Amino acid sequence: MNSVSWRWASAAIAAAVVTAVATVAVAQSAPPPPKVDADKAAAAAKARDDFMKANGNREKALVAVMKGEAPLDSKAMQAADEQAAAMKDILAKFPQGSGADGVKESRAKAEIWQQWDKFTQLASAAQAATAASAVAAKSGDAKAFAEKEADSVKACNACHRDYRAPRQR
């Protein structure tokens, strides 16, 4: 990669991080989404589960690129863009009453709403990381993308580690 491309990529990644930091400040001051009625809780949990499965499918493709098992091509760039766009809506996927305490099949722990500020910080970090990954993908620099995608994986795993219950067998 030539120095002009690298400078462009660095500037674009920096811009994405600044935007994400501004989003973090707004998200941290927002209260949790309103509580859903018991009859709507299962639908909200299912919508969140579908959202997470779609994220997981995109993430598998992006991790393959990160590991050098797939090319950083237009499909990967589109997946990175879609992942970053989806993550902008992550907090709305967690209305109160849609967790394991209200929906038997939900893997969302009650601690999400008990520790909303911490949860929003982790979600905001994931938003910033996926945005930076998408910018790096657009640069065409596979090494820069791999670094930013690794950050994205770490950010998502941090939230899952604390706030997602194991699968029921």
C-alpha positions in Angstrom: 0.0 0.0 0.0 1.4 3.4 -0.9 1.8 6.2 1.6 -1.2 8.2 0.1 -3.5 5.2 0.5 -2.2 4.5 4.0 -2.7 8.2 5.0 -6.3 8.1 3.6 -7.0 4.8 5.4 -5.6 6.2 8.7 -7.6 9.4 8.4 -10.8 7.5 7.6 -10.3 5.2 10.5 -9.6 8.1 12.8 -12.8 9.8 11.6 -14.8 6.7 12.3 -13.4 6.4 15.8 -14.3 10.1 16.5 -17.8 9.5 15.3 -18.1 6.4 17.4 -16.8 8.2 20.5 -19.5 10.9 20.0 -22.1 8.1 19.7 -20.7 6.6 23.0 -21.4 9.8 24.8 -24.9 10.0 23.6 -25.6 6.3 24.2 -24.3 6.4 27.8 -26.8 9.1 28.7 -29.8 7.2 27.2 -32.0 5.1 29.4 -32.8 1.5 28.5 -35.6 1.0 26.0 -39.0 1.0 27.6 -40.3 -2.2 29.2 -42.3 -4.4 26.8 -45.6 -6.0 27.8 -45.3 -9.7 28.6 -47.2 -10.6 25.4 -44.6 -8.7 23.3 -41.5 -9.8 25.3 -41.1 -13.1 23.4 -41.4 -11.3 20.0 -38.7 -8.8 21.1 -36.4 -11.6 22.3 -36.9 -13.4 19.0 -36.2 -10.3 17.0 -33.0 -9.8 19.0 -32.0 -13.4 18.5 -32.5 -13.1 14.7 -30.5 -9.8 14.8 -27.6 -11.6 16.6 -27.7 -14.6 14.3 -27.4 -12.2 11.3 -24.5 -10.5 13.0 -22.9 -13.8 13.7 -23.2 -14.9 10.1 -21.6 -11.7 8.9 -18.9 -12.0 11.5 -18.0 -15.5 10.4 -17.3 -14.1 6.9 -15.3 -11.2 8.3 -13.2 -13.4 10.6 -12.3 -15.6 7.6 -11.0 -12.4 5.9 -9.2 -11.4 9.1 -7.5 -14.8 9.3 -6.5 -14.6 5.6 -8.8 -17.5 4.7 -10.9 -15.3 2.4 -10.2 -12.2 0.3 -10.9 -8.6 1.3 -13.2 -8.2 -1.6 -16.5 -6.3 -2.3 -18.5 -9.0 -0.5 -16.3 -8.6 2.6 -16.6 -4.8 2.4 -20.3 -5.0 2.1 -20.5 -7.4 5.1 -18.4 -5.0 7.2 -20.6 -2.1 6.2 -23.7 -4.0 7.1 -22.2 -5.1 10.4 -21.4 -1.5 11.3 -24.9 -0.3 10.3 -26.6 -3.1 12.3 -24.6 -2.3 15.4 -25.9 1.3 15.4 -29.3 -0.3 16.5 -27.9 -2.7 19.1 -29.3 -1.0 22.2 -32.8 -0.8 20.8 -32.7 -4.6 20.6 -32.8 -4.8 24.4 -36.2 -3.6 25.7 -36.7 -4.3 29.4 -38.7 -7.4 30.0 -37.2 -9.3 27.0 -34.4 -11.0 28.9 -34.2 -14.4 30.6 -36.1 -13.2 33.5 -39.1 -12.6 31.2 -38.6 -15.0 28.3 -37.5 -18.5 29.0 -35.6 -19.0 25.7 -33.7 -15.7 26.0 -29.9 -15.7 26.7 -29.9 -12.0 27.7 -29.1 -11.9 31.4 -31.0 -9.6 33.8 -27.7 -7.9 34.5 -28.1 -6.0 31.2 -30.8 -3.8 32.7 -29.3 -3.8 36.2 -26.0 -2.5 34.8 -27.3 -0.5 31.9 -24.5 2.0 32.0 -21.8 -0.7 31.8 -23.8 -2.5 29.1 -24.1 0.7 27.0 -20.3 1.3 27.3 -19.6 -2.2 26.0 -22.2 -1.8 23.2 -20.7 1.5 22.3 -17.2 0.0 22.2 -18.6 -2.7 19.8 -20.2 0.0 17.7 -16.9 2.0 17.4 -15.0 -1.2 16.6 -17.3 -2.4 13.9 -17.3 1.1 12.4 -13.5 1.2 12.3 -13.5 -2.3 10.8 -15.8 -1.2 8.0 -13.6 1.9 7.3 -10.5 -0.3 7.2 -12.3 -2.8 4.9 -13.0 0.1 2.5 -9.3 1.0 2.5 -8.5 -2.3 0.8 -5.6 -2.8 3.3 -6.0 -6.4 4.5 -3.6 -5.9 7.4 -5.4 -2.8 8.7 -8.7 -4.6 8.3 -7.4 -7.6 10.2 -6.3 -5.4 13.1 -9.6 -3.5 13.3 -11.6 -6.7 12.9 -9.7 -8.3 15.8 -10.8 -5.3 17.9 -14.4 -5.8 16.7 -14.3 -9.4 17.8 -12.9 -8.5 21.2 -15.5 -5.8 21.7 -18.4 -8.1 20.9 -17.0 -10.9 23.0 -16.6 -8.6 26.0 -20.3 -8.0 26.0 -21.3 -11.6 25.4 -19.0 -12.8 28.2 -20.7 -10.6 30.8 -24.3 -10.4 29.5 -25.1 -13.6 27.5 -26.1 -16.8 29.2 -24.9 -20.1 27.9 -27.2 -22.1 25.6 -29.9 -24.2 27.2 -29.4 -27.8 26.2 
